[in-house]
Amino acid sequence: MTATPPFALYGSKEPISPVVLSVPHAGRDYPLPLRAALRVPLAGIRGLEDRHADAIALGARECETLFVAERPRAWIDLNRSEQERDPRLDDGARAGGPPLSAKLRSGLGLVPRRVGSSGDIWSRRLSADEVETRIREDHRPYHAAVAAALASARARFGVAVLLDVHSMPPLGDPASAPRLVLGDRFGKSAAARFTGRIEGVARAHGIACAANTPYSGGHILEKHGDPRRGVHAIQLEFDRSLYLDTAFDQPGPGLKAAVQLLRAIIDALADEALPAALAAE
């Protein structure tokens, strides 16, 4: 059991905007049991973080409901399903189950096993009880809270839009590579009219944008996006060089512009949702 709540809530549990924000990978509360089980220095696993992506969301948020995970991705990955348990790490992983996903084979399951050049990060295997406690105390409460907020927004406005905020390493030359990648699971988690508005905002801000490549969205979009029911979910990946310092460690001089970009995206999505919201009143 950990001392702090699994996530921070900003704004009302019952949203007053159709746009709901989520930041699942920026948590920096590293519990003692995690630190005690590491075989690498703590700095070696920070590569799993969407480093300070919460600063973008907190800066851009006005009235919107925002969920920010407190626990780090190394503790449990909220963007993986409960079934993505790694048999090379987790004693509770089911033997003989479905084929392992590419992410799981690479060590990026529900509890990540590896990170970048640091290799395997744990000094021991994790018991089934350890992982199940993390699912019960961290994973399920986050998803339940997000689902409840989206249901409330959908009931109030006739439509709800989840923006799941992440960050990514630079994809190449900043002069030509995308610096914002939006994911909608290739149209499965959001209507094209919403992703089109995001692309328009990116162009207006001079930011090269790509859709679904190389990031199409994970479990959060799969679980919460249901366009046929008026619930849309979109993942945003911000190039870390847009808002961090040159060491990719602390917020840098570009943070203000990244905040303005996200604010413009939120406003555009709320505007796109407005006809449905008016019809629901």
N, C-alpha and C positions, 0 to 999 in steps of 0.2 A: 504494500500500500504506500502511496506517495502523499506528501504533505499538502500539495497545492491542487486546486481543481484542474481537470483535464483541459479546459479551454477557458478563454476569456470571452465574455459577451459584451459587445458594445451596441447600445441602442436597445430597442424594445424587443422582447420575445415575440410580440405580435407586430410584424413589420408595418411601418407607415409609408413604405415605398415598395413597388413591385420587385425592386432589385435587392437581392440578398448577397452578401459578400462572405467568402470563406478563405482562410489562409491556413492550410493544414500542415505545411512543412517548415514553418519558421520558428517552431518552438525551441527554446534555449534553456529549459529547466531540466537539467541532467540529473536524475535521481541517483542517490548513493548506490543502490543495487546495480544500476547500469555501470557506473564508474568502477565499481569493485570487480565487475566481470570482464572488463576490457583487457585485451592484450596489446593494445596500441595506446599512445597518448590521446587524451581527450581531443586535442587539436586535430588528430588524425581522422576523426569521424565527423568533423564539422562540414566536410564536403557533402554530406547527405542533406544538410540544411538548404532551404531556400533563404539564404542569408539575408536577414532584415527585409524580406518581402513584406512583412507586416508593417514596416514603416511606410511603404507606398499606400497600403490599404488604409492605415490609420490617418495618413495625411489627406487622402482623397475623400474619406467618409464624411458625410454631413448628417443626414437623418437616417441613413440606411442601417439595417441590422447587420452586424459583422461578427463572425466567429473566428477567433484566432487560437489555434492549438498552442498549449503551453509546453507539453511534453515534446521532445525532439523526435524526429523521424526514426532515429536509431532505436528508440524505445519501442515504438510501434508506428507503422505507416498507415495513416488514415486513408490513403489513396490505394490501398490494396484490400481485397475482400478477406473475410475471416478464414476462407478456405486456402488462401495462398500461404500456407505454412511450410517452412523449408525442412525437409527430412534430414538435411546435413547439419542442422542446428537445433531443431525443435523436436523434443521427444514426443510431442503430441501430434506431429504431422501424421496424417493417415497413410499407411502403406497400401499400395495397390490401388490408389485413387486414380483420378484422371491424369493424363499426361501433364507434366510440369510446363508452365508458361515460360516464355523466353526470359521474362523478368526474373522469375523464380530460379531458373537455371543459372542465371548470372549472379545470384545472391541478393536480389532485391525483392524479397518477399514481404510478408506481413511484418516480420522482424528482419531487417536487413542483416545479411551475413558478411557482406563485403562492402568496401567503398574504395573506388578509384585505385590509386597506387598503394594504398595501405593494406590491401589484401583482406584476409579474414580478420575480423575485428574482435572476436570473442575468445576468451581464454578457456571456455568450457561450453558444454551444451546447455540449453535451457530446458527446464522441466516443463511438462505439459501444464502443470498448475500455474507456473510463472506466466506463460503466454496467455492462458485462459483468463487470468486475473487482469492482464493488460487489456484484453478484449472487453471484458466486463466493465472495467473501471474507466477506460480511456476511449476505446474505439466505438463501442455502442452508444455511449452518451453523446459523443460528438455528432454521430449520424442521426440519432434521434432528435437532437436539438435542431439540426439543419432541416430535417424532414418536417418537423413541426412548424418552423418558420416559413418554409415554402408553402405548406398547406394553408397556413394563415394568410399569406400574401395572395395565394390563388383564390381563396374564398373572398377576400376583400376586393381584389382588383380584377379578377377573372383571368389573370395570368401572373406567373412568377418567373423571375430570371435569376439563376444562381451564377455568380461570377466567382470562379475558383482561382485564386491568385497564386502563381508560382514564379520561380525564376529559373533561368537556364544559363549555362556558360555561353560565351560568344560562339556563334556558329561559323565564323569566318571573318573575312575582311568587313569591318563596319561600313565601308562605302558601298558594299553590294549585298551582304548577307542579311537575312531577316533579323530584326531586333525585337520583334514581337511575334509570337506564334500563338494563334488561337486554335483551340481544339474543340470540336463538337462531335467527336467519334464519327466523322465523315457523314454528318447530317443526322445521326441517330439521336443526339441529345438536345438539339436546338433547331429551331426553324431558321431557314436561310436569311430571313429578313433581319434577324438579330445579328448574325455574324456579318452580314453585309454592312450594317451600321458601324460595327467595330472597324471593319476594313476602311470605311470612309473616314472615320476619325483618325486612324493611323496615317492615312494619306495626308490629311489636313495638317497633321503635326510633323510631317516629313519623316515618318518612321516606316521603314520597310517591314511589311507584314506578310506572314505566310499562314496557311491554314492546314492544320493536321499533320504537317511534316516539319520536323521529326516527332512532334508530340501531338497525339490526337485526343488525349484525355484518358483518365484511368477510372478506377472504381467509383470515385465520387460522382462523375458524370453518368456512369452506367447505372448507379443506384438511384440517383435523384432526378436525372433528366427524363422527362416523359412529355414530349411536345404534343402528343395527341390529347393529353389532359391539360394542356396549357402550362406545363412546368418545363422550362428550358434551362439547360445547364451548359456553361461554356468555361473552358479552361483558358487562362491567360498566362503565357510564359514571357516574362520580361528578361531581356538580356541584362546580365548583372553589371555589365560595363555602363549601362544607362544610369544606374543609381548608386553604385558602390564606388569606393575609392580604388586606386590602382592595384591594391593588394586583395581586392574582392573581400574585404573583411568588415569595413565600417561604411555607413552611409556617406556618399561623396557629394560633390557639387551638382551632380545631375539629378539628385533626388527630387528637387522641386519640379523639374520638367516631367519626371516620371509620374509624380503625383498629379500634375495638371493633365497629363495624358489619361490616367485612369479616371479622373473626375469627368473628363469629357466623354469617356466611354460610358460611364454610369449614366450621365445625363442623356446620352443618345439612346441607350437602352430603355430608360424610363420613358422617354418621349415615344419610342416605338411601341411600348406597351400601353401608352395612354388611351388609344381607341378602345382596347379591350377593357381597360379600367373604367372608362366612362360608361361603356355598355353595361358594366356590372353594377353601377350605382343606381 
